[in-house]
Amino acid sequence: MQAGRNLLLASTMEPVEAGLLDLLENAFYQSSNILVRHIAVGSGRALEIASNGRVDIVLTHAPKLEEQFIEEGWGLSKVPLMANDYILVGPSSDPAKLKFTENNSVTELFKKIAFSESPFISRGDQSGTYLREQEIWEAAGTNPAGNWYKVFSGVAGNLGILRMAAEISAYTLVDRASYLLAQSNESLTIYASKENISDGSGHSLLNNTFVLTLVNPERVPNVNYQDATIFAQWLQQEGKSIIAAFGTEKFGEPLFSLVEDNIIS
């Protein structure tokens, strides 16, 4: 392999905070001699950076923004790579009495938090987590506002949000990997996950799929589309075993699951 080849990736925070992205990049370099470097930001910011022509590839979990990115011609190919689920967590004291909710849907739980004005922490940025939180509020027919709804847009990532939630005994929405990685698990309880939500719409709202999108070389002429394609194909082959096993040794379960239809489209 020729030396000096490299890719720049803008990635959502979760795979970076978990350590998965570093592991994948190092394994890919050993296999291909192509160096992948990443910028860790929220999904919205990652796609914005890509549309400014600053990266070759993007890893995000914001479906509507990804669709817009493709429709506007910035992205040429996308690969659904892996998934986990969003979970609603909060203090074990449960000030909103979520554990007593008869209709155990995620929208009903959000409504109870708002009605009781129990503290809720939001990322308040253009991250995939924040955008999904807003979808759930909208599905619940609720516009969160007031002193109980606390926006911390300056806190980096879901790990930072979980620390804040533990400190002030608040509810928040995060992905399961972040919850398992956080040190605040003992003080925060899971109130909604795909395991305990029975309604189909709730399952859809808690789905969290991470998508790799290759930047369109016709729109950004200097993009390294050839090596980006090699990386995407490697992730679908050798990378799958790394993703499937990641986290099992420490947590007894993988932090991310594979997505079956992960073919470049």
Secondary structure by P-SEA (a helix, b strand, c coil): cccccbbbbbbcccccccaaaaaaaaaaaaaccbbbbbbbccaaaaaaaaaaccccbbbbccaaaaaaaaaaccccccccccbbbbbbbbcccccccccccccccaaaaaaaaaaaccbbbbcccccaaaaaaaaaaaaacccccccccccccccccaaaaaaaaaaabbbbbbcaaaaaaccccccccccccccccccaaaaaaabbbbbbbbcccccccccaaaaaaaaaaaaaccaaaaaaaccccccccccbbbbcccccc
